[in-house]
């Protein structure tokens, strides 16, 4: 009886903390004047977020301390401050997913207007890379997340039902 209860509790905890979201990512590369799209999923676990693209062997994951890049069963581990671009991306995705505006902290100014949230960098390092981030949610569903880079590239992420 105790083993069944613990198994049920473990499965419930895994379900509560493990959520997988399917998405479509569209990148516009200004210098090539070209757009590329691919699909993937983001999985939220209690202490880890993982990103996988369809038809790819690569998985990128992030916890509170490290970025993990698993490519063809070879995993490389980096401190978050060595992979700032991934660290910022995962921090933004997590804050948007959890509706945690405070998580943007000292890094972004926040403006909410007509159902959209606009984030503009509030530190020198990020403002050299990111012009702005715009996102819109309908309840827990992400309608879109747009990242505008200072080099005129953009990334658009849309949750797929």
N, C-alpha and C positions, 0 to 999 in steps of 0.2 A: 504493500500500500504506500509506504513512504517513498519508494523508488518511483512509482507511478506519479505521485504528487510532484516530486522533484523534476521528473521528466516533463510533466505538463507545465510546471512553472518555468522551466528552461525554454520550452517551445514558445510560451506566451511572451517571455522577455525578448526572445529573438524576434518574434513577430512585431512587437511594439517598437523595438529599436532598429530593426532592419527594414528599410523601405527602399524600394527600387523605383526609379523614375526613368521612363524612356524619353528621349529627346532627339531633336534634329538641330544640328549646328550648321550654320551657314557663315562662311568666312568670305569677306571681300578683301582682296589684296589690291591696294591702290596702284602700286608700281606695275602690276601686270594687267590692271583693269579687268580682273577676272574674279568669279565667284565659285566657291567650292562648297558642296554640302555633304554631310555624312550623318549617320544616325548612331546612337549609342545609348548608354544608360549610366546613371549615377546611382550608386547604392549607399545609403546612409545607415551605418551601424552605430552602436553606442559610442565608440571612440574612434571610428574610422570612416572616411568617405572614400569611395573608389569610383573611378571613371574608366569606362571601357567603350571603345568604338566597335561597331559591328564590322566583321571581316578583318579584324586586327588581332594580333597576338599580344598587343601592348595594353597593360593596365597601369594606371597612375593612381596612387592612393596617398592619403594624408591623414595623419593623426595630430595630436597637439604638439609634437616635437619634430617629426620627420616627414619627408616626402619619399615614397617608395615607387620606383619605376621598374615594373616587371615586363621584360620584353623577351619572348621566346624562352620562358622558364629561367631567366637570369634576372635576379632582383638586385637593384642598386638602391642604397639607402643614403639620403642626404639630409643634413639639418635644414630646417625650413628656411633659415636665412641664406642658404646657398642656392636655393631655388625660389627666389622671391616671386617670379611670375606665377608659379604653381601655388605658392603659399597664398598670394592675394586672391587668385581665382577660387581656390577652395574656401577661403574665408568669406568671400562674397557669396558663393553658392550656399554655404552653410547658413549665413545670416539671413539670406532671402528665404531659404527653405524653412527656417525656424521662426520667421517673422521677428527677428531680433535686431531692431534698428540700433540698439546700444552697441552691438558688436562692431559697427562701423567706426565707433570711437573717434580717435583723433585723426583718422586717415581720410575721412570724407565729410563734406558738408551735405546735408540731406534736405531736399525740398520735395514735399508731396503735393501733387496738384492733379485734379481730375482723374484720380485712380492710378496715376503713375507716380513712381518714385524716381527722383533724379539725384544721383550721387556725383559730386565733383570732388576731385582730390584736394586734400587739405594738408598735404606735405610735399616737400620739394621733390623727393624721389619719384613718387607716384605721378605727380603732375608733369614730369618729363616723359611719361609713357602713356598715361591714360588721360584723355580729354574729359570724358564723362561716362557714366553708366546709367542706363535707364531701364527700369523694369516695371512690369505690371502683373499683378496676380488677381485671380478670381477665387477667393477662399484659399485653399491650399494649393490650387493649380497655378503653375507659372504660365502666364500667357506668353510672355517674352522677356528676355534679358538681352539688352543691347550694350555692347562695350565698344566705345569709340576711342581709338588710339590716336595719339598725336601725329603719327605718320600717315593718317587717313585710312588705315585699315579698320575694319569693323568685324565683330563677331556677334551673331544673333543666335540665341538658344531659345527653342520653343519646346515646351513639354508636349509630348504626344499622348493622347488619351489611351 
